[in-house]
Amino acid sequence: MGIEAASIKDRRNKLIFRAWHRGTREMDLLLGSFADAYMAGFTESQLDEFEHLLTCQDPDLYDWKCGRGAPEGEDDNAVMKLFIAHRFAA
């Protein structure tokens, strides 16, 4: 595995960890399951969008996920749309 591939793998692992450790159990489950399902296939630009998603506040993410509002501006991107459409399976 080359240095660049190792770097991307490390970045993915760090983002997955951050997704599972948000601070509220609800968002841990929603974001963690989403990351587990999609992270391996994300491109560099999708990783950037996911990293931005992780900067959003939990109440905003939860509202968008539940359909009580919609992301705007730079929060409204392809990965956010995929997150909102993702169905959590317990």
N, CA, C and O atoms as a MOPAC input file, in Angstrom:
PM7 MOZYME 1SCF
protein

 N      0.85600 1    -1.17300 1     0.00000 1
 C      0.00000 1     0.00000 1     0.00000 1
 C      0.89900 1     1.23300 1     0.00000 1
 O      1.81200 1     1.35000 1     0.81700 1
 N      0.62600 1     2.15300 1    -0.93200 1
 C      1.42600 1     3.35800 1    -1.02900 1
 C      1.09200 1     4.34900 1     0.06400 1
 O      0.11300 1     4.19400 1     0.79500 1
 N      1.92700 1     5.37400 1     0.16100 1
 C      1.73300 1     6.40400 1     1.18700 1
 C      0.39300 1     7.10700 1     1.01000 1
 O     -0.30900 1     7.37100 1     1.98600 1
 N      0.03700 1     7.41200 1    -0.24700 1
 C     -1.23200 1     8.10800 1    -0.47900 1
 C     -2.41800 1     7.23300 1    -0.08400 1
 O     -3.36600 1     7.72000 1     0.53200 1
 N     -2.37500 1     5.95600 1    -0.43000 1
 C     -3.46400 1     5.03300 1    -0.06600 1
 C     -3.56300 1     4.89100 1     1.44900 1
 O     -4.66500 1     4.83100 1     1.99300 1
 N     -2.42800 1     4.83600 1     2.13000 1
 C     -2.43200 1     4.73900 1     3.59200 1
 C     -3.00500 1     6.01200 1     4.19800 1
 O     -3.73400 1     5.96000 1     5.18900 1
 N     -2.67900 1     7.14600 1     3.60800 1
 C     -3.18200 1     8.41900 1     4.09900 1
 C     -4.70900 1     8.49800 1     3.96700 1
 O     -5.38900 1     8.96200 1     4.88200 1
 N     -5.24000 1     8.04500 1     2.83100 1
 C     -6.68900 1     8.05600 1     2.63100 1
 C     -7.35600 1     7.08400 1     3.60100 1
 O     -8.40700 1     7.39000 1     4.16400 1
 N     -6.75000 1     5.91700 1     3.79600 1
 C     -7.30400 1     4.94200 1     4.73700 1
 C     -7.32200 1     5.51900 1     6.14900 1
 O     -8.31200 1     5.37400 1     6.86700 1
 N     -6.24200 1     6.16800 1     6.54800 1
 C     -6.18400 1     6.80700 1     7.86900 1
 C     -7.25300 1     7.88600 1     8.00400 1
 O     -7.91100 1     7.99600 1     9.03900 1
 N     -7.41900 1     8.68000 1     6.95000 1
 C     -8.43500 1     9.74400 1     6.98100 1
 C     -9.82800 1     9.13700 1     7.13400 1
 O    -10.63200 1     9.61300 1     7.93500 1
 N    -10.10900 1     8.09200 1     6.37000 1
 C    -11.40900 1     7.42600 1     6.48200 1
 C    -11.63000 1     6.89700 1     7.89900 1
 O    -12.70400 1     7.07900 1     8.47200 1
 N    -10.62100 1     6.24600 1     8.45700 1
 C    -10.74000 1     5.70700 1     9.81100 1
 C    -10.99800 1     6.80300 1    10.83500 1
 O    -11.80900 1     6.61900 1    11.74300 1
 N    -10.32700 1     7.92900 1    10.70500 1
 C    -10.53100 1     9.04500 1    11.63000 1
 C    -11.94100 1     9.62600 1    11.49700 1
 O    -12.57100 1     9.97300 1    12.49600 1
 N    -12.43400 1     9.72900 1    10.25400 1
 C    -13.77900 1    10.25500 1    10.04500 1
 C    -14.83900 1     9.29400 1    10.59100 1
 O    -15.84200 1     9.73100 1    11.15500 1
 N    -14.62100 1     8.01200 1    10.42900 1
 C    -15.55100 1     7.02500 1    10.99600 1
 C    -15.57000 1     7.14100 1    12.51100 1
 O    -16.63700 1     7.11700 1    13.12500 1
 N    -14.40300 1     7.26400 1    13.11300 1
 C    -14.33300 1     7.42300 1    14.56600 1
 C    -15.10700 1     8.66300 1    15.00500 1
 O    -15.88900 1     8.60800 1    15.95400 1
 N    -14.88600 1     9.78700 1    14.31100 1
 C    -15.59000 1    11.02900 1    14.66300 1
 C    -17.09900 1    10.87300 1    14.49500 1
 O    -17.86900 1    11.42300 1    15.28200 1
 N    -17.52400 1    10.13400 1    13.48300 1
 C    -18.95100 1     9.92900 1    13.25100 1
 C    -19.59100 1     9.14100 1    14.39400 1
 O    -20.73400 1     9.40200 1    14.77000 1
 N    -18.85300 1     8.18400 1    14.94200 1
 C    -19.38400 1     7.35200 1    16.02900 1
 C    -19.25200 1     8.00700 1    17.40200 1
 O    -19.78100 1     7.48400 1    18.38300 1
 N    -18.56000 1     9.13800 1    17.48700 1
 C    -18.30700 1     9.78100 1    18.78200 1
 C    -18.68700 1    11.25600 1    18.74500 1
 O    -17.85000 1    12.13100 1    18.97000 1
 N    -19.95800 1    11.51800 1    18.45900 1
 C    -20.46400 1    12.88700 1    18.36000 1
 C    -20.75400 1    13.49600 1    19.72300 1
 O    -20.53100 1    14.68700 1    19.94200 1
 N    -21.24800 1    12.67700 1    20.62800 1
 C    -21.62000 1    13.20400 1    21.93300 1
 C    -23.06000 1    12.90100 1    22.29600 1
 O    -23.39000 1    12.76200 1    23.47300 1
 N    -23.92300 1    12.79700 1    21.29200 1
 C    -25.29300 1    12.36400 1    21.56100 1
 C    -25.47200 1    10.99700 1    20.91300 1
 O    -25.05500 1    10.78200 1    19.77500 1
 N    -26.08500 1    10.08500 1    21.63300 1
 C    -26.20100 1     8.70100 1    21.15100 1
 C    -26.97500 1     8.61800 1    19.83800 1
 O    -26.64600 1     7.81000 1    18.96900 1
 N    -28.00300 1     9.45400 1    19.69500 1
 C    -28.79800 1     9.43200 1    18.47100 1
 C    -27.93900 1     9.74400 1    17.25100 1
 O    -28.00200 1     9.03900 1    16.24400 1
 N    -27.13100 1    10.81000 1    17.34300 1
 C    -26.29400 1    11.17400 1    16.20200 1
 C    -25.14700 1    10.19300 1    16.02300 1
 O    -24.71600 1     9.94800 1    14.89700 1
 N    -24.64500 1     9.62300 1    17.12300 1
 C    -23.62500 1     8.57200 1    16.99200 1
 C    -24.15800 1     7.44400 1    16.11300 1
 O    -23.47400 1     6.98100 1    15.20000 1
 N    -25.38200 1     7.00600 1    16.39600 1
 C    -25.97900 1     5.89900 1    15.63700 1
 C    -26.25800 1     6.28500 1    14.19200 1
 O    -25.95100 1     5.52300 1    13.27500 1
 N    -26.83700 1     7.45800 1    13.98500 1
 C    -27.15900 1     7.88600 1    12.62500 1
 C    -25.90400 1     8.11000 1    11.78000 1
 O    -25.78300 1     7.56900 1    10.68200 1
 N    -24.97800 1     8.90700 1    12.29800 1
 C    -23.77100 1     9.21200 1    11.52100 1
 C    -22.81700 1     8.02400 1    11.44400 1
 O    -22.18700 1     7.79200 1    10.41200 1
 N    -22.71300 1     7.27200 1    12.54600 1
 C    -21.81400 1     6.11200 1    12.54100 1
 C    -22.25700 1     5.04800 1    11.56800 1
 O    -21.43700 1     4.50800 1    10.82500 1
 N    -23.55100 1     4.73400 1    11.55700 1
 C    -24.04700 1     3.72200 1    10.61600 1
 C    -23.90900 1     4.20800 1     9.17700 1
 O    -23.60400 1     3.42500 1     8.27800 1
 N    -24.13600 1     5.50700 1     8.96500 1
 C    -23.95100 1     6.08700 1     7.63600 1
 C    -22.49100 1     5.96000 1     7.19700 1
 O    -22.21100 1     5.52600 1     6.08000 1
 N    -21.57400 1     6.33500 1     8.06700 1
 C    -20.14900 1     6.25000 1     7.74300 1
 C    -19.74000 1     4.80700 1     7.44900 1
 O    -19.01200 1     4.54900 1     6.49000 1
 N    -20.20700 1     3.87200 1     8.27000 1
 C    -19.88500 1     2.46400 1     8.03900 1
 C    -20.38000 1     1.98400 1     6.67800 1
 O    -19.71300 1     1.19100 1     6.01300 1
 N    -21.55000 1     2.46500 1     6.26600 1
 C    -22.14900 1     2.02000 1     5.01800 1
 C    -21.48000 1     2.61300 1     3.77400 1
 O    -21.40600 1     1.94600 1     2.74200 1
 N    -20.99700 1     3.84700 1     3.85400 1
 C    -20.55600 1     4.55600 1     2.64700 1
 C    -19.08700 1     4.96500 1     2.60200 1
 O    -18.55000 1     5.18800 1     1.51700 1
 N    -18.43900 1     5.06700 1     3.73100 1
 C    -17.09900 1     5.65700 1     3.78600 1
 C    -16.09200 1     4.98400 1     2.85300 1
 O    -15.29400 1     5.67400 1     2.21800 1
 N    -16.11200 1     3.67400 1     2.75900 1
 C    -15.11700 1     2.95500 1     1.94700 1
 C    -15.16800 1     3.34900 1     0.47500 1
 O    -14.15500 1     3.27700 1    -0.22200 1
 N    -16.32900 1     3.75900 1     0.00200 1
 C    -16.46000 1     4.11400 1    -1.40300 1
 C    -16.35500 1     5.59100 1    -1.70700 1
 O    -16.42200 1     5.98300 1    -2.87300 1
 N    -16.19200 1     6.42700 1    -0.68600 1
 C    -16.13100 1     7.87100 1    -0.90200 1
 C    -14.83600 1     8.28600 1    -1.59400 1
 O    -13.75500 1     7.77900 1    -1.29300 1
 N    -14.97900 1     9.22100 1    -2.52900 1
 C    -13.83700 1     9.85500 1    -3.17500 1
 C    -13.26400 1    10.92200 1    -2.23700 1
 O    -13.82500 1    11.18900 1    -1.17400 1
 N    -12.16500 1    11.51700 1    -2.63200 1
 C    -11.56400 1    12.60300 1    -1.83500 1
 C    -12.55500 1    13.75000 1    -1.63900 1
 O    -12.67900 1    14.27900 1    -0.53400 1
 N    -13.25900 1    14.13500 1    -2.70400 1
 C    -14.19700 1    15.26300 1    -2.57100 1
 C    -15.38500 1    14.87800 1    -1.68900 1
 O    -15.90100 1    15.72200 1    -0.95700 1
 N    -15.82600 1    13.62200 1    -1.74300 1
 C    -16.89300 1    13.17400 1    -0.85500 1
 C    -16.41700 1    13.12900 1     0.59500 1
 O    -17.18700 1    13.41600 1     1.51100 1
 N    -15.15600 1    12.77000 1     0.80200 1
 C    -14.59300 1    12.81400 1     2.15700 1
 C    -14.60100 1    14.25000 1     2.67700 1
 O    -14.90300 1    14.49300 1     3.84500 1
 N    -14.26700 1    15.20300 1     1.79900 1
 C    -14.31900 1    16.61700 1     2.18400 1
 C    -15.73800 1    17.01600 1     2.58400 1
 O    -15.93300 1    17.69800 1     3.59000 1
 N    -16.72800 1    16.58900 1     1.79600 1
 C    -18.12500 1    16.91900 1     2.11000 1
 C    -18.56000 1    16.25700 1     3.41500 1
 O    -19.27100 1    16.87000 1     4.21100 1
 N    -18.13900 1    15.01100 1     3.64100 1
 C    -18.49300 1    14.34300 1     4.88500 1
 C    -17.83000 1    15.03700 1     6.07200 1
 O    -18.44500 1    15.19900 1     7.12600 1
 N    -16.58500 1    15.44100 1     5.89800 1
 C    -15.89800 1    16.15400 1     6.97500 1
 C    -16.63100 1    17.45700 1     7.29700 1
 O    -16.74000 1    17.84100 1     8.46200 1
 N    -17.12900 1    18.12800 1     6.27100 1
 C    -17.92300 1    19.34000 1     6.50800 1
 C    -19.21100 1    18.99100 1     7.24600 1
 O    -19.61100 1    19.70600 1     8.16500 1
 N    -19.86400 1    17.89800 1     6.85000 1
 C    -21.08600 1    17.45500 1     7.52300 1
 C    -20.83400 1    17.30900 1     9.01800 1
 O    -21.69400 1    17.65500 1     9.82800 1
 N    -19.66800 1    16.80100 1     9.38700 1
 C    -19.33700 1    16.59900 1    10.80000 1
 C    -19.18400 1    17.90800 1    11.57100 1
 O    -19.16800 1    17.89900 1    12.80200 1
 N    -19.07100 1    19.03100 1    10.86300 1
 C    -18.96800 1    20.32200 1    11.55000 1
 C    -20.34400 1    20.90600 1    11.85100 1
 O    -20.45100 1    21.87600 1    12.60100 1
 N    -21.39400 1    20.33000 1    11.27800 1
 C    -22.75700 1    20.82400 1    11.51800 1
 C    -23.20300 1    20.45400 1    12.92900 1
 O    -22.76300 1    19.45100 1    13.49000 1
 N    -24.06800 1    21.26500 1    13.48100 1
 C    -24.58300 1    21.03900 1    14.82900 1
 C    -25.56900 1    19.86500 1    14.83200 1
 O    -26.33700 1    19.68600 1    13.88700 1
 N    -25.53700 1    19.07100 1    15.90100 1
 C    -26.42900 1    17.91300 1    16.01700 1
 C    -27.90200 1    18.27100 1    15.83500 1
 O    -28.59600 1    17.57000 1    15.09900 1
 N    -28.41700 1    19.33300 1    16.47000 1
 C    -29.84100 1    19.65000 1    16.28700 1
 C    -30.19800 1    19.93800 1    14.82000 1
 O    -31.27100 1    19.55500 1    14.35300 1
 N    -29.29800 1    20.61100 1    14.10400 1
 C    -29.54400 1    20.87700 1    12.67700 1
 C    -29.55700 1    19.58000 1    11.88400 1
 O    -30.47000 1    19.34800 1    11.09100 1
 N    -28.54900 1    18.72700 1    12.08800 1
 C    -28.49300 1    17.44900 1    11.37800 1
 C    -29.72900 1    16.60200 1    11.65600 1
 O    -30.29700 1    15.99900 1    10.74600 1
 N    -30.13300 1    16.56400 1    12.90500 1
 C    -31.29200 1    15.76400 1    13.28700 1
 C    -32.56500 1    16.30300 1    12.62800 1
 O    -33.38100 1    15.53100 1    12.12400 1
 N    -32.72900 1    17.61300 1    12.63500 1
 C    -33.89300 1    18.21700 1    11.98800 1
 C    -33.90400 1    17.92800 1    10.49000 1
 O    -34.94700 1    17.57900 1     9.93700 1
 N    -32.77100 1    18.06700 1     9.83500 1
 C    -32.69500 1    17.79700 1     8.39700 1
 C    -32.99500 1    16.32800 1     8.11800 1
 O    -33.69800 1    15.99900 1     7.16300 1
 N    -32.46200 1    15.46100 1     8.95000 1
 C    -32.68000 1    14.02400 1     8.79300 1
 C    -34.15400 1    13.68000 1     8.96300 1
 O    -34.66900 1    12.80200 1     8.27100 1
 N    -34.83200 1    14.35800 1     9.87100 1
 C    -36.25000 1    14.09800 1    10.15100 1
 C    -37.19200 1    14.87500 1     9.23400 1
 O    -38.41100 1    14.74100 1     9.34200 1
 N    -36.64000 1    15.68100 1     8.33800 1
 C    -37.47400 1    16.43400 1     7.40500 1
 C    -38.04200 1    17.71900 1     7.96200 1
 O    -38.97500 1    18.28500 1     7.39300 1
 N    -37.48800 1    18.18800 1     9.07600 1
 C    -37.95100 1    19.44400 1     9.68900 1
 C    -37.05000 1    20.60200 1     9.27200 1
 O    -36.54200 1    21.34200 1    10.11400 1
 N    -36.86600 1    20.74200 1     8.00700 1
 C    -35.98600 1    21.77100 1     7.47500 1
 C    -35.05700 1    21.14100 1     6.45400 1
 O    -35.05300 1    19.92600 1     6.25600 1
 N    -34.27600 1    21.98800 1     5.81500 1
 C    -33.34900 1    21.51400 1     4.79300 1
 C    -32.04400 1    22.28800 1     4.89200 1
 O    -32.04000 1    23.47700 1     5.21300 1
 N    -30.94300 1    21.61400 1     4.61600 1
 C    -29.65500 1    22.31200 1     4.63500 1
 C    -29.59500 1    23.34300 1     3.50200 1
 O    -30.22700 1    23.18800 1     2.45800 1
 N    -28.82400 1    24.38400 1     3.74200 1
 C    -28.66500 1    25.45200 1     2.74900 1
 C    -27.18700 1    25.73000 1     2.53100 1
 O    -26.34000 1    25.33400 1     3.33200 1
 N    -26.89300 1    26.40700 1     1.45000 1
 C    -25.52700 1    26.82600 1     1.16200 1
 C    -24.58900 1    25.64500 1     1.07000 1
 O    -24.91600 1    24.62700 1     0.46000 1
 N    -23.41300 1    25.78100 1     1.68000 1
 C    -22.40800 1    24.72500 1     1.58600 1
 C    -22.80700 1    23.46500 1     2.34900 1
 O    -22.20400 1    22.41100 1     2.14900 1
 N    -23.81100 1    23.55300 1     3.21900 1
 C    -24.30400 1    22.35700 1     3.90900 1
 C    -25.11500 1    21.46900 1     2.96600 1
 O    -25.26700 1    20.27400 1     3.21800 1
 N    -25.63200 1    22.04200 1     1.89100 1
 C    -26.45500 1    21.31300 1     0.93000 1
 C    -25.55000 1    20.74900 1    -0.16500 1
 O    -25.29800 1    21.40500 1    -1.17600 1
 N    -25.06500 1    19.52100 1     0.05000 1
 C    -24.17700 1    18.88500 1    -0.92700 1
 C    -24.59600 1    17.42200 1    -1.12300 1
 O    -25.52200 1    16.94300 1    -0.46900 1
 N    -23.91700 1    16.72900 1    -2.01300 1
 C    -24.29400 1    15.35300 1    -2.36400 1
 C    -24.21600 1    14.39800 1    -1.17600 1
 O    -25.08700 1    13.54300 1    -1.01800 1
 N    -23.19100 1    14.52900 1    -0.34400 1
 C    -23.05200 1    13.63700 1     0.81100 1
 C    -24.14900 1    13.91900 1     1.83200 1
 O    -24.67200 1    12.99100 1     2.44800 1
 N    -24.50000 1    15.18100 1     2.01600 1
 C    -25.59400 1    15.51600 1     2.93200 1
 C    -26.90000 1    14.90500 1     2.42900 1
 O    -27.67200 1    14.35600 1     3.21600 1
 N    -27.14800 1    14.99800 1     1.13000 1
 C    -28.36100 1    14.40000 1     0.55600 1
 C    -28.36100 1    12.88500 1     0.78300 1
 O    -29.39400 1    12.30500 1     1.11700 1
 N    -27.20900 1    12.25300 1     0.60200 1
 C    -27.08500 1    10.81400 1     0.83100 1
 C    -27.33800 1    10.47500 1     2.29500 1
 O    -28.00500 1     9.48600 1     2.59600 1
 N    -26.80600 1    11.29600 1     3.21400 1
 C    -27.04200 1    11.09800 1     4.64400 1
 C    -28.52900 1    11.20300 1     4.97300 1
 O    -29.06600 1    10.37000 1     5.70300 1
 N    -29.18500 1    12.21100 1     4.44300 1
 C    -30.60800 1    12.41100 1     4.72500 1
 C    -31.42400 1    11.23100 1     4.19400 1
 O    -32.39400 1    10.81500 1     4.82700 1
 N    -31.04000 1    10.69400 1     3.04200 1
 C    -31.76800 1     9.56700 1     2.44600 1
 C    -31.43700 1     8.22800 1     3.11300 1
 O    -32.21900 1     7.28200 1     3.02200 1
 N    -30.29300 1     8.14400 1     3.77800 1
 C    -29.84800 1     6.88000 1     4.39400 1
 C    -30.85100 1     6.41900 1     5.45700 1
 O    -31.31300 1     7.21100 1     6.27900 1
 N    -31.17000 1     5.14400 1     5.42500 1
 C    -32.08800 1     4.56100 1     6.40000 1
 C    -31.29900 1     3.75700 1     7.40700 1
 O    -30.63600 1     2.77700 1     7.06700 1
 N    -31.38300 1     4.19000 1     8.65700 1
 C    -30.70400 1     3.51900 1     9.75600 1
 C    -31.37900 1     2.17700 1    10.01800 1
 O    -32.60200 1     2.11000 1    10.14500 1
 N    -30.59600 1     1.12100 1    10.09700 1
 C    -31.13600 1    -0.20500 1    10.40000 1
 C    -30.49800 1    -0.69800 1    11.68800 1
 O    -29.28000 1    -0.86200 1    11.75500 1
 N    -31.30100 1    -0.93100 1    12.69700 1
 C    -30.79900 1    -1.36900 1    14.00100 1
 C    -30.40900 1    -2.83100 1    13.97700 1
 O    -29.96500 1    -3.36800 1    14.99100 1

